[in-house]
C-alpha cells in the first residue's frame, strides 16, 4: 500500500509518496534514539524521540510502552497511564521480550519474569540485553528477575 503525505524530516517538510514500511522505518529510527536516551537516563530527550516515533506511527506498541516507562521515571504517572492504556491494546503481537518489558513498566513483576524467561529460552542473548534495558529498571533488584538474567 502506498501513502502520500507530508513528511517532516529535520525540520524540512515535503510532499512524498511513501510506503507503510517506510513510515515504520522512520518511526524505528526515532524509537531507537529514544532507547539510547533512556539508557543514558536523559528522559526528556527520550520522550521527545518517542513522541517523534509515535507521530510517524501511532500504532507502534513498544514506543508507547517505552514512553510510559520514561514518564514513570519522571514521576508523571498520568502521562504514563495514558500510554500504558494505548500500548496494552497493541501488545498482543509483540515478542515475548517486548511484552516482558511492557509488563515490567506496568509493575507486573510475575508476568514480566515469566515472559522474560520465555524470551531467554528462545533467544539466549536477550539475557544480556535485559540486564541493561531501562524498561526493567523497576524490577532489576527483584530476585525473580535476577534468577532469569543470572544476576546483575
C-alpha positions in Angstrom: 0.0 0.0 0.0 1.3 3.4 -0.9 0.5 6.6 1.0 1.2 10.2 0.1 1.5 12.7 2.7 3.5 15.4 4.3 6.8 14.1 5.7 8.8 16.2 8.2 12.4 15.3 8.5 15.0 17.5 10.2 12.6 20.4 10.1 12.1 20.2 6.3 8.7 19.2 5.1 7.9 17.9 1.7 5.2 16.0 0.0 6.3 12.5 -0.8 4.8 9.2 -1.7 5.9 6.6 0.9 5.0 3.1 1.7 3.7 1.9 5.1 7.1 0.2 5.6 9.0 3.4 5.1 6.8 5.2 7.6 7.6 2.4 10.1 11.3 2.8 9.3 11.1 6.5 10.2 9.4 5.6 13.4 12.0 2.9 14.3 14.8 5.5 13.9 13.2 7.7 16.5 12.3 4.8 18.7 16.0 3.7 18.8 17.1 7.2 19.5 14.6 7.2 22.5 16.1 3.9 23.7 19.6 5.4 23.7 18.5 8.5 25.6 16.5 6.4 28.1 19.5 4.1 28.6 21.5 7.3 29.4 18.7 8.5 31.8 18.1 11.5 29.6 14.3 11.1 29.9 13.4 14.4 28.3 15.3 13.6 25.2 13.9 10.1 25.2 10.4 11.4 25.5 10.9 13.8 22.5 12.3 10.9 20.4 9.4 8.6 21.3 6.9 11.3 20.5 8.5 11.7 17.1 8.2 7.9 16.6 4.5 8.0 17.5 3.9 10.9 15.2 5.1 8.7 12.4 3.3 5.5 13.5 0.7 5.9 16.2 0.3 2.1 16.4 3.9 1.4 17.3 3.2 -0.5 20.6 6.7 -0.7 22.0 7.1 3.0 21.6 4.1 3.7 23.7 5.4 1.3 26.4 8.8 2.8 26.5 7.3 6.3 26.6 5.2 5.2 29.6 8.4 4.0 31.3 10.1 7.4 30.8 7.1 9.2 32.2 7.1 6.8 35.2 10.8 7.5 35.8 10.0 11.2 35.8 7.0 10.8 38.2 4.5 11.8 35.5 2.0 9.0 36.3 -0.9 10.4 34.4 1.1 10.5 31.2 2.5 7.1 31.9 -1.0 5.6 32.3 -2.2 7.2 29.1 0.5 5.4 27.1 0.2 2.2 29.0 -3.5 2.0 28.0 -2.7 2.7 24.4 0.1 0.1 24.4 -2.0 -2.5 26.1 -4.3 -2.7 23.1 -1.4 -3.0 20.7 0.9 -5.5 22.5 -0.7 -8.9 21.6 1.5 -9.5 18.6 4.8 -8.3 20.1 7.6 -10.7 21.0 7.8 -12.2 24.5 10.8 -9.9 25.2 8.8 -6.8 24.3 5.8 -8.0 26.3 8.1 -8.6 29.3 9.4 -5.1 29.0 5.8 -3.8 29.0 4.8 -5.9 32.0 7.8 -4.6 33.9 6.8 -1.0 33.1 3.3 -1.8 34.3 4.7 -3.2 37.5 3.6 -6.8 36.9 6.8 -8.5 38.1 5.5 -12.1 37.8 4.3 -11.6 34.2 7.5 -9.7 33.3 9.7 -12.5 34.7 7.6 -15.3 33.1 7.7 -13.6 29.7 11.4 -12.8 30.0 12.1 -16.5 30.8 10.3 -17.4 27.6 12.3 -14.8 25.6 15.6 -16.0 27.0 14.7 -19.6 26.2 14.0 -18.6 22.6 17.0 -16.2 22.3 19.6 -16.5 25.0 21.1 -13.2 24.0 18.1 -11.5 25.5 19.5 -12.3 28.9 22.4 -9.8 28.4 20.0 -7.2 26.8 17.6 -7.4 29.8 20.5 -6.7 32.2 20.9 -3.2 30.7 17.4 -2.5 29.3 15.9 0.6 31.1 12.4 -0.9 30.8 13.4 -3.4 33.5 14.7 -0.7 35.9 11.8 -1.0 38.3 12.3 -4.8 38.8 16.0 -5.1 38.3 16.7 -5.8 42.0 13.9 -8.4 42.3 15.3 -11.9 42.9 13.0 -13.4 40.3 14.4 -11.1 37.7 18.0 -11.8 38.8 17.3 -15.6 38.6 16.3 -15.3 34.9 19.2 -13.0 33.9 21.8 -14.6 36.0 22.4 -11.7 38.4 23.1 -8.1 37.5 
